[in-house]
Amino acid sequence: MIGVLGAGQLGRMLALAGYPLGLRFRFLDAAHDAPVKDLAEFIRADFHDKGALDRFADGLEVVTYEFENVPVDTVERLTRRVPVYPPPAALRASQDRLEEKTFFRNLGIPTAPFVAVHSRQELDAALAKIGYPAILKTRRMGYDGKGQAPIRNADEAERAWEALGESAAQATGLALILEGFVAFEREVSQLAVRGRDGRMVFYPLVENHHAEGMLRLSLASAPDASPTLARLARDYAARVLDTLNYVGVLAIEFFQWGEELIANEMAPRVHNSGHWTIEGAVTSQFENHLRAILGLPLGIADARCACAMLNIIGDFPDTQKVLSCPGAHLHLYGKKARPGRKLGHITVCAETMEMVRVTVEQLRRSTSTLGPNFG
């Protein structure tokens, strides 16, 4: 049996990928309305509940996690009972933006300029060093655009500090981080998988589009990505995987400028920008993650066709309209609708990216939940 910390949509898709392989799952999460609750054994408890963690670990073959804000001490406690993948070091590096960017820099992977900020005076000094525009972020717990504030001038610096300064630092016990803006042409992500034996496979580079801080659309393979760019993304991912002795799926988000890649952040788990792999790759990211943590041979990560993935956010689309579109596949996560909530996704598969774009535009016109026109 496989244990999963977290019981959201990523855990749900892990379970759905594992059932054809004869796998069983146990999930632990404090949520009352977890998307996995009707799919597998579910323990509702806090991640710091030692008794619940002991019950959770009993009889498990391996443990993984489906989001990167699981407490590191929880994972380390479980490692004394059962193997946990990806390793705690990967979780620790990804949870703190300062540690994460320092980690990238130490591996020779470019990042935006960054400075730790502990006080209002240090923010001014950091802005003098980095310049405008910049973005002030919490070092922990920020996702989907949360925990960050852009700074384009001195007035915005004051507002950013009021929004994120003392209260955020006290809540996390850590400094903030100021990051400089970097020029980029587009955002891309590299998903990679490393097995227990050190073997790696790499999915095609993916082009991502965001709105309001949330991923809205991914295109796979990233249009016009040169072989040079693809090799660079895989090289950077391989450095991270080997350094951490990583096992499982890893996602790294990059800013692209020409043939250069600037690392933004990494996620030590299956990732939203890899949902297209369910229909669009020879082996989905979810199945490959399970294969990796169980020590099974990794599956081929090549794309079967041109693909897009559209997130469904806030409200549900008309199922009939979605399924009437050629090559469209609907995935709903069993969540209740509310503004800003990821409720599901749609994968579009076709022979060419142009055909994919036509269907994406048809879907976008049919429902506002898929966000603006991305051209």
N, C-alpha and C positions, 0 to 999 in steps of 0.2 A: 504494500500500500504506500502511496505517495502522500506526504503531508504538504499542504500549501498554506503559508501565512498570508492572509488576505483572502477575501472572498468576493471580489468584484468581477467585472466582465472579463478581465484577463484570466482569472482563475476559472471562470466558466468555460472559456475557450480552450484552456489547457485540458480540462476534464473531457470536453467533447472530442478533442484530438486523441485523448488517451483511451477512450472506451473501445475503439476498434482494435487496439493493441491488447485488450484484456486487462487494462490497468484499473485499479480502484484508488479512490481519493478520500482524504480527510482534510477539511478546511478549518482554520481558526481565524475568527474576526469578531470584533465587538458590534458590528452592524446588525440592526434588526431586520433589514430588508435586503440581505445579501443576494446577489444574482445566482449564487450556487446552491442556495438552501434547498432547492427541490431536485438537485442533481446528484448530491453526494452527502456523505456524513459531514455534519457541520457542528462545530463546537463554538458557541457564542461566548466569548470571553475577552477580556483585555489582554494585550500582549505582555503585560507585566504580571499577570496572574500565574504564579509559579505552579500552583496545583493544576490549573488548566493546561499549562505547558507540559507538565508531566503526563497528564492523560492524553494529550495530543500526540506526544512522542511515542507512546506505548505501541509497539508492534509495527512501527513505520520502517520502511526500507531506506527512504531518503526524504529530505525536506527541501523545498524551494520556497520562493516568495514571489508575489505578483505585483508588488509595488515597493519602491525604494525607501519609504519612510518607516519601515519596520524597525523598531529599536535594535541597535547593534547588540546590546547586552542580551536581548531575547534570543537572537541568533546564536550568540556565543554560548549561552546556556544550553541550547538544543544540540550544539555540536558535541557536547559531552555525552549525548545519548545516541545520536544518529548523524550520519553525514548530511551536511547542508551545502547546497550549491545554488547559486554562485557563492564563493567564499565570503566570510565577513569583511575581509579587507576591501572587496569591491563595493560592498554596501557602505562601508565607512567613507570611502573616497567619494562616492557619489552623493552623499547626504550633505556635504558641506561644500559650497561653491568655491570657497577659497582653497580648500584642500584639493578639490577636483582640478582646478585650473593649475595649481602648483604641480600636481601629479602629471598633467599633460605637458607642462613646460619641461619637467625633468626628463620626459621621454622624447623631447625634441619635437613635440607636436605644437604648432602655433596656436595661440589664443589671442583674444582681445586683451589690451592692456588692463590691469586690474590692481587695486590697492585695498587693503583692509581698512575699515573705518570704525573707530570706537567712539568718536565724539563729534560734535558739531564743528569743532576746530579742525579735527582731522579730515572731515569732509571737505572743508575749504582747501586744505593743503592738498588733498587728493585731486580736487578739481583743477588746482593750479598745475599739478603735474600731468594729469591726463587731458585736461581741456574739455570744452563743450563740443558737441553734445556727449552726454554720458548717461548711465543708468545706475541708480542706487537699488541694491537688492538685499533682501535678507539672505543670510548664508544658509539657512535651512528652511524646509517646508514650503518653498515657493514652487508652484506648478500652474500650468494653464494661464500664465500671465499674472498670477497672484504674487504678492510679496515683492513688488518692484515698482519703481517710479522713474520715469525719464526726467532728465535735467538738461534743459537747453540754455538756461541763463540763471542769474543769481536768484531771481524771484522763485523759480522752480526748484532751486536747491533748498530754499527755506521750506517750501511746501513738501518736498520729498522727505526732509528731515522730520517735519511734524508728523508725516504719515507713517514713517518707518523707523524713526530714530530710537528714542529712549525705550518706547514700549516694546519694539521688536527685539532690541538688544536684551532687555530684561526678560522677555518671554523665552528666548532661546539660550540666554547665557553666553552669547557669542557676538562678535562684531558683525557689522554689515560689510558689504563689499561694493566698491564702486568700479564699474566696468566702462571702458571707453567704447563708443560706437566704432564699428569697422565697416568700411565700404564692402558691399557684397552684391553679387548678381542674383543669387538665389540661395535658398536653404535646401540642403540635402542631408540624407541620413544613410549611414552604413549599418546594416545588421549583419552580425557575424555569429558563428557558433563554434565553440570549442568543446571537445569531448574529454572524458577522463584520461584518455590516452594522449592528449595533446593535439590530435588532429583537428583541423579547422575547415569550415566551409563558409563561403561568403555569398550573401544575397546581392543582387544587382543594386547599384546606387539608386536611391529614391529621391525624387524632387517633392518638396513639401510646401504647402501654402497655408498660412495662418490668418485668422481674423479674430480680433478682440482677445489676443493672447492664446487662442486655442487652435489646434490643428484642424483644418477643415478638409483638405484635399491632399492626397499623395498620388504621384504618378510614377509608375514602375514599368520598365526601367526609366531612370531619369533621362528625358530627351536630350540628345546631343552631348551626352557625357562621353568624353574621349577615353580611349584606353589608358592614357597617361593618368587622367583624373581617377579612373576606377582603380588603377594600381596603387595610387597614393592613398586612397581611402582604405584599401585593404591592408596596406602596410601599416598605417596608423592604428587600425583596429588590432592587427596582429601584435603590435608592440604592447598594447594594453592587455590583451588576452594572456600573452606569455608572462608579462611582468606580474600579473595578479594570480598566475596559475589558475586561470578562470575555467569554469565549467558551466555551460549553458549558453543562452542567447544574450548577446550584448548589443545595444544600440548606441551609436555615437552620432550626434547631430552636428553638422558643420555649416559654416558660411562659405560659399564658393565665390572666389574672385579669379576669373581666368582659369588657369590651371593650378591654382593654389586653394588649399582648404584650411579654414580656421576653426578649431574645435570650439563648440559652444557648451555642450554638456553630454554626459553619457547616462544611460539607464541600464542597470544590471538586471535585466528582465526582458521578457517579451514586450513588444513595443507597438504603440498605436500605428506608426508608419509602416509596420509589417503585417497589418491585417490583410492586405491584398494577397498574401501568400497562401491563404486558405484555399482559394480557387486558382490563384495565378501562378503558383510555384509548384515544382515537382514535389517538394516536401514543405509543408507549412512551417512557419517559425515555431508554432506550438508543438507540433510533433517532434521537430528537431530539438527543442529544448528538453522534452521528455527523454528522447533518445540519449542526449548528452548526459543528463544527470543520472541516468540508469546505467551508463557504460555501454550502451548499444551503438552499433554502427550509425554514423550520421547519414542522413539522406541528402540527395542532390538538392542544391539550393537554386538551381537555374529557374528563370521565369519560363512559363509555358507559352505566354502570349503577352501582348501589351495590356496593362492594367491601370485602373484608378481605384482609389478608396476614398469614399466620402463619409465623413462623420455625420451622424444624425444628432442634432443638439437642440434641446429644449422642448421639442414637441415631435409627435410621430408623423411621418409622411403617409400618404395614401398608399396602402400596400398594393392595390390593384394597379395604380399608376407606375409604381416602381417596377413591379414584375412584368409589366407590359413592355418595358424597355429592353431591347436586345442585349444579352450578355450581362444583365444586372442580377446580382445576388444579394438578398436582404438578410441582415443579421440583427436581431433585436435582443437586448440584454436582460429583459425581465425587470426593468426599472419603471418607476412611476415618473411621469413627465414633470419637469419643473425647469424654469429658465436657467440656461447655462449648463445643463446636465447632459452628459453623453449617454444617449439612449440606445445607440446602435450604430451600424455602419452599412454602407452599400459598396460592394465590389463590382466593378465593371470590367469585363474581359472582352477583348476583340483582337482581330488579326493585326491591326495597326493602331498607333497612338492617335492618328487622326479620327479613326472610327470610335475610339474610346472618348475622345473629346466631344464628338457629336452627341453621344449618349449622355455624357456628363452634363452637357448644356441642356438636353431634354429633361433630365432629372432636376436640374437646378430650377428650371422654369416651373416645374410642377409643384415645388414645395419650398417654402422659405426656410425650413429647418436645415437646409444644406448650405446656407450662407451665400455670399455674393458671387458674382461672376468673376472667375479667375482668368478669363481669356483662354 
